[in-house]
Amino acid sequence: MKKIKLTLAATGLNNTDNPGPGVPVIRGIRESESFDIRVVGLAYETLEPGIYMQDIVDKVYMVPYPSEGSDSLIQRLEYINSIENIDVLIPNFDAELYTFMKSASKLEDMGIRTFLPTMEQFEERHKTNLPDFGKKYDVKVPLSKPILNQQDILKVRDDFEFPIMVKGKFYDAYIAYNEEQIKMYFNKISAKWGLPVIIQEFIKGTEVNVVALGDGMGNTIGAVPMRKQYITDKGKAWGGITLDDQNMLDLTHKIIKETQWRGGMELELIKTTKNELYVIEINPRIPAWVYLAVGAGQNLPEALVKLALGLEVKPYTKYDVGKMFVRYSYDMIVGLNQFEKLSTTGEV
């Protein structure tokens, strides 16, 4: 079969101890038997490691942070697209999804295809809305409440027992054992991610995860459950193993069917000693450990591109159980001229 030539743009090249999904997403698509791709990396920082991985990206452009406004980001994309003729764009950060979803029609006018959740799907799975999500779709979720100031911290004992989780609206999560720790984490998270900060009931059990892909019509294109085997101090998986767990898959299928989920998804779950599954987070994009799914037989990044292009995608029906991933650090040697060019011209 002749491969389809494709120019792909992707963000999330920060393959550090807090890795973005960009590099594993690109790896999966490069291994596709359907596409011959040219990859345009979109970077927010000049030291994102994926920038300098020559087998990952063909060209890199600096782009403004979403916090600088959607107009700045779209104008920059218009310039990049005038040179690269991008076919498909895959954003890989929660914080940038709102801008890309809001600008979907502008991107389409530029000939750039995406496959993202709807605004309603994106909003209702927010950590602040998780209790309502649980009631609406009849899934178990921990009690959660947003806090906006130091005074709200004094009221936490009214509804929660320690320990509790303190979470940012996009990223970061910490266990707090007293009010002083809540204050410390509140200041740290709000300074980085803004308000609200979310207080969440601590559910005792084993953390497990599912990476999944929905077609927007209630069908699950693929889903792979895993358990973290090694976790960094930032709470990120540095090693994991695929699981044979039908309950996790059934829950995933249920959520995708009832929400009509469109695009990639990561379910963060706690499995209790009674084998109950609590949804603690729903991330509205492909996670950084997605390459485990590729290695286990489900190339979800490739399937996502096919959905974006309107191609037929057959759902995956199996994956390899007991397949592991282990991350590692690797020192790349980079010429200073590449860094200087990126810093001065915004592209390399």
C-alpha positions as CSV (number, residue, x, y, z in Angstrom):
1,M,0.0,0.0,0.0
2,K,1.3,3.4,-1.0
3,K,1.8,5.7,2.0
4,I,0.0,9.0,2.2
5,K,2.4,12.0,2.4
6,L,1.5,14.2,5.3
7,T,2.8,17.3,7.1
8,L,2.2,16.9,10.8
9,A,2.5,19.7,13.4
10,A,2.8,18.8,17.1
11,T,3.5,20.5,20.4
12,G,4.7,18.9,23.7
13,L,8.4,18.4,22.8
14,N,9.5,18.8,26.5
15,N,10.7,15.3,27.0
16,T,12.1,15.9,30.5
17,D,11.4,14.5,33.9
18,N,7.9,16.0,33.4
19,P,7.5,14.8,29.8
20,G,5.0,16.1,27.3
21,P,3.3,13.7,24.9
22,G,4.7,15.2,21.7
23,V,7.8,12.9,21.2
24,P,5.9,9.6,21.8
25,V,3.0,10.7,19.7
26,I,5.4,11.5,16.8
27,R,7.2,8.2,17.3
28,G,3.9,6.3,16.9
29,I,3.0,8.2,13.8
30,R,6.4,7.8,12.2
31,E,6.0,4.0,12.7
32,S,2.7,4.1,10.8
33,E,2.4,2.0,7.6
34,S,-0.2,4.4,6.3
35,F,1.7,7.7,6.4
36,D,5.0,9.2,5.2
37,I,5.2,12.2,7.4
38,R,7.2,15.4,7.7
39,V,7.1,16.7,11.3
40,V,6.9,20.3,12.2
41,G,7.6,20.8,15.9
42,L,6.0,23.7,17.8
43,A,8.0,24.6,20.8
44,Y,7.4,27.1,23.7
45,E,10.9,26.8,25.2
46,T,14.3,26.7,23.4
47,L,15.5,23.8,25.5
48,E,12.7,21.4,24.9
49,P,14.7,18.2,24.1
50,G,12.4,17.1,21.3
51,I,13.6,20.1,19.3
52,Y,17.1,18.6,18.9
53,M,16.0,15.0,18.2
54,Q,16.6,14.8,14.4
55,D,14.8,11.5,14.0
56,I,11.7,13.0,15.6
57,V,11.3,16.5,14.0
58,D,12.2,17.9,10.6
59,K,11.7,21.6,11.4
60,V,10.9,23.4,14.6
61,Y,9.2,26.8,15.2
62,M,8.9,28.7,18.4
63,V,5.3,29.6,19.2
64,P,3.9,32.0,21.9
65,Y,2.4,30.7,25.1
66,P,-1.4,30.4,25.0
67,S,-1.5,32.9,27.9
68,E,-0.4,35.6,25.4
69,G,-3.7,35.2,23.7
70,S,-5.2,33.1,21.0
71,D,-4.7,35.8,18.3
72,S,-0.9,35.7,18.8
73,L,-0.8,31.9,18.6
74,I,-3.0,31.8,15.5
75,Q,-1.1,34.5,13.7
76,R,2.1,32.6,14.3
77,L,0.5,29.4,13.0
78,E,-0.6,31.3,9.9
79,Y,3.0,32.2,9.2
80,I,4.2,28.7,9.8
81,N,1.5,27.2,7.7
82,S,2.3,29.5,4.8
83,I,5.7,27.8,4.7
84,E,4.9,24.3,5.7
85,N,1.3,23.6,4.5
86,I,0.3,21.7,7.6
87,D,-2.2,18.9,7.1
88,V,-2.8,17.8,10.7
89,L,-2.1,19.5,14.1
90,I,-1.9,17.6,17.3
91,P,-1.8,19.8,20.5
92,N,-0.5,17.9,23.5
93,F,-1.0,20.2,26.4
94,D,-4.2,20.7,28.5
95,A,-3.4,24.4,28.8
96,E,-3.3,25.0,25.0
97,L,-6.4,23.0,24.1
98,Y,-8.9,25.8,24.8
99,T,-7.2,28.1,22.3
100,F,-7.1,25.4,19.6
101,M,-10.7,24.3,20.1
102,K,-11.8,28.0,20.1
103,S,-9.9,28.5,16.8
104,A,-11.0,25.3,15.1
105,S,-12.8,27.1,12.3
106,K,-9.8,29.3,11.6
107,L,-7.5,26.3,11.5
108,E,-9.9,24.6,9.1
109,D,-9.8,27.6,6.9
110,M,-6.0,27.3,6.8
111,G,-6.4,23.6,5.7
112,I,-5.2,22.4,9.1
113,R,-7.2,19.5,10.5
114,T,-7.5,18.6,14.2
115,F,-9.5,16.0,16.1
116,L,-10.2,17.5,19.5
117,P,-12.9,17.3,22.2
118,T,-15.8,19.6,21.9
119,M,-15.9,22.6,24.3
120,E,-18.7,21.0,26.3
121,Q,-16.7,17.8,26.7
122,F,-13.6,19.8,27.7
123,E,-15.4,21.8,30.3
124,E,-17.5,19.1,32.0
125,R,-14.5,16.9,32.8
126,H,-12.6,19.7,34.5
127,K,-11.4,18.8,38.0
128,T,-13.7,21.5,39.4
129,N,-16.7,19.9,37.7
130,L,-15.8,16.3,38.5
131,P,-18.6,15.8,41.1
132,D,-21.2,16.8,38.6
133,F,-19.6,14.6,36.0
134,G,-19.8,11.7,38.4
135,K,-23.5,12.2,39.0
136,K,-24.4,12.8,35.3
137,Y,-22.6,9.7,34.1
138,D,-23.0,7.5,37.2
139,V,-19.3,6.9,37.8
140,K,-17.5,7.0,41.2
141,V,-15.5,10.2,41.8
142,P,-13.9,11.6,44.9
143,L,-15.4,14.7,46.6
144,S,-13.9,17.8,45.1
145,K,-14.2,21.5,45.8
146,P,-12.4,24.6,44.3
147,I,-10.8,27.1,46.6
148,L,-10.0,30.7,45.6
149,N,-8.3,32.2,48.7
150,Q,-6.7,31.6,52.1
151,Q,-10.1,31.9,53.8
152,D,-11.4,28.9,51.9
153,I,-8.6,26.8,53.4
154,L,-10.0,27.4,56.9
155,K,-13.3,25.7,55.7
156,V,-11.7,22.6,54.3
157,R,-12.1,20.7,57.6
158,D,-15.9,21.1,57.3
159,D,-16.0,18.8,54.3
160,F,-12.8,16.8,54.2
161,E,-10.7,14.6,56.4
162,F,-6.9,14.6,56.1
163,P,-5.0,13.6,54.1
164,I,-6.4,15.4,51.1
165,M,-5.2,16.1,47.6
166,V,-4.4,19.7,46.5
167,K,-4.4,20.0,42.7
168,G,-3.9,22.6,40.0
169,K,-6.6,23.2,37.4
170,F,-4.2,21.9,34.6
171,Y,-1.3,20.1,36.3
172,D,0.3,19.3,39.6
173,A,-1.1,17.4,42.6
174,Y,0.2,17.1,46.2
175,I,-1.0,15.2,49.3
176,A,-1.6,17.6,52.3
177,Y,-1.7,16.3,55.9
178,N,-2.6,19.6,57.5
179,E,-3.8,23.2,56.8
180,E,-0.2,24.6,56.7
181,Q,0.6,22.2,53.8
182,I,-2.6,23.2,52.0
183,K,-1.5,26.9,52.3
184,M,2.0,26.0,50.9
185,Y,0.6,24.0,48.0
186,F,-2.1,26.6,47.3
187,N,0.5,29.3,46.9
188,K,2.7,27.1,44.8
189,I,0.0,25.9,42.5
190,S,-1.9,29.2,42.1
191,A,1.3,31.1,41.2
192,K,2.0,28.5,38.4
193,W,-1.4,27.7,37.1
194,G,-3.8,30.3,38.5
195,L,-7.1,29.8,40.2
196,P,-9.0,27.9,41.2
197,V,-7.0,25.3,43.2
198,I,-8.9,22.1,43.7
199,I,-9.2,20.2,47.0
200,Q,-10.0,16.6,46.4
201,E,-10.9,13.7,48.7
202,F,-8.0,11.3,49.1
203,I,-9.0,7.8,47.9
204,K,-6.8,5.0,49.3
205,G,-5.9,2.4,46.7
206,T,-3.7,1.7,43.7
207,E,-3.4,4.3,41.0
208,V,-4.1,2.9,37.5
209,N,-4.5,4.7,34.1
210,V,-6.1,4.2,30.7
211,V,-5.1,5.8,27.5
212,A,-8.1,5.8,25.0
213,L,-9.3,7.3,21.8
214,G,-13.0,8.1,21.0
215,D,-14.4,8.7,17.5
216,G,-16.9,11.4,18.6
217,M,-19.9,9.1,18.0
218,G,-19.6,7.0,21.2
219,N,-17.2,4.4,19.8
220,T,-13.9,3.5,21.5
221,I,-11.2,3.2,18.8
222,G,-8.7,1.9,21.3
223,A,-8.0,1.6,25.0
224,V,-5.0,0.3,26.9
225,P,-4.9,0.2,30.8
226,M,-1.7,0.3,32.7
227,R,-0.2,0.5,36.2
228,K,2.7,2.8,37.0
229,Q,5.7,0.8,38.3
230,Y,8.0,3.7,38.9
231,I,6.9,7.3,39.7
232,T,9.0,10.4,39.8
233,D,8.8,13.1,42.4
234,K,6.5,15.0,40.1
235,G,4.1,12.0,40.0
236,K,5.0,11.0,36.5
237,A,5.3,7.4,35.3
238,W,8.9,6.5,34.6
239,G,7.9,2.9,34.1
240,G,4.6,1.0,33.6
241,I,3.0,-2.2,32.6
242,T,-0.2,-3.0,30.6
243,L,-2.9,-4.7,32.6
244,D,-5.6,-7.3,31.8
245,D,-8.5,-5.5,33.6
246,Q,-11.9,-5.7,32.0
247,N,-13.4,-3.4,34.6
248,M,-11.1,-0.6,33.6
249,L,-12.0,-1.2,29.9
250,D,-15.7,-1.3,30.6
251,L,-15.5,2.0,32.5
252,T,-13.6,3.6,29.7
253,H,-16.1,2.3,27.1
254,K,-19.0,3.6,29.2
255,I,-17.5,7.1,29.6
256,I,-16.6,7.4,25.9
257,K,-20.0,6.1,24.8
258,E,-22.1,8.4,27.1
259,T,-20.0,11.5,26.6
260,Q,-19.6,10.9,22.8
261,W,-15.9,11.6,23.5
262,R,-13.9,13.0,20.6
263,G,-10.2,12.6,20.5
264,G,-7.6,11.3,22.9
265,M,-8.2,10.8,26.6
266,E,-6.4,9.6,29.7
267,L,-8.4,8.3,32.6
268,E,-6.6,8.5,36.0
269,L,-8.2,6.0,38.3
270,I,-7.8,4.7,41.9
271,K,-8.6,1.0,42.4
272,T,-9.6,0.4,46.0
273,T,-9.1,-2.8,48.0
274,K,-12.8,-3.6,47.2
275,N,-12.0,-3.4,43.5
276,E,-14.0,-0.2,43.1
277,L,-12.8,2.3,40.5
278,Y,-12.8,6.0,41.2
279,V,-12.2,8.5,38.5
280,I,-9.8,11.1,39.9
281,E,-9.0,12.9,36.6
282,I,-9.9,12.9,33.0
283,N,-7.2,14.4,30.8
284,P,-8.5,15.6,27.4
285,R,-5.6,14.5,25.3
286,I,-3.1,11.6,24.7
287,P,-0.8,11.1,27.7
288,A,3.0,11.0,27.6
289,W,3.1,7.3,28.2
290,V,1.1,6.6,25.0
291,Y,4.1,4.8,23.4
292,L,3.4,1.9,25.7
293,A,0.0,1.5,23.9
294,V,1.9,1.6,20.5
295,G,4.3,-1.1,21.7
296,A,1.4,-3.2,23.0
297,G,-0.3,-3.2,19.6
298,Q,-2.5,-0.1,19.5
299,N,-1.1,2.8,17.6
300,L,-3.5,5.4,18.9
301,P,-1.5,8.4,17.5
302,E,-1.8,6.9,14.0
303,A,-5.5,6.3,14.5
304,L,-5.9,9.9,15.8
305,V,-4.4,11.2,12.5
306,K,-6.8,9.1,10.5
307,L,-9.8,10.4,12.4
308,A,-8.5,14.0,11.8
309,L,-8.3,13.2,8.0
310,G,-11.7,11.6,7.9
311,L,-10.3,8.2,7.0
312,E,-11.9,4.9,8.1
313,V,-10.6,3.7,11.4
314,K,-11.3,0.2,12.6
315,P,-11.4,-0.1,16.4
316,Y,-8.6,-2.1,18.1
317,T,-9.9,-5.3,19.7
318,K,-6.8,-6.5,21.6
319,Y,-3.4,-5.5,23.0
320,D,-0.5,-7.3,24.6
321,V,-0.8,-7.8,28.4
322,G,2.3,-7.6,30.5
323,K,4.1,-5.2,28.1
324,M,6.3,-2.8,30.0
325,F,7.9,0.6,29.3
326,V,10.9,2.1,31.1
327,R,12.0,5.7,30.5
328,Y,15.7,6.7,30.5
329,S,17.8,9.8,30.3
330,Y,20.0,10.3,27.3
331,D,22.6,13.1,26.8
332,M,22.4,14.6,23.3
333,I,25.2,16.7,22.0
334,V,23.9,19.8,20.2
335,G,25.8,22.5,18.3
336,L,25.4,25.9,19.9
337,N,24.5,27.3,16.4
338,Q,21.2,25.4,16.5
339,F,20.3,26.9,19.9
340,E,21.4,30.4,18.7
341,K,19.4,30.2,15.5
342,L,16.3,29.1,17.3
343,S,16.7,31.8,19.9
344,T,17.2,34.6,17.3
345,T,15.0,33.6,14.4
346,G,12.4,31.4,16.2
347,E,13.0,28.4,13.9
348,V,15.5,25.8,13.2
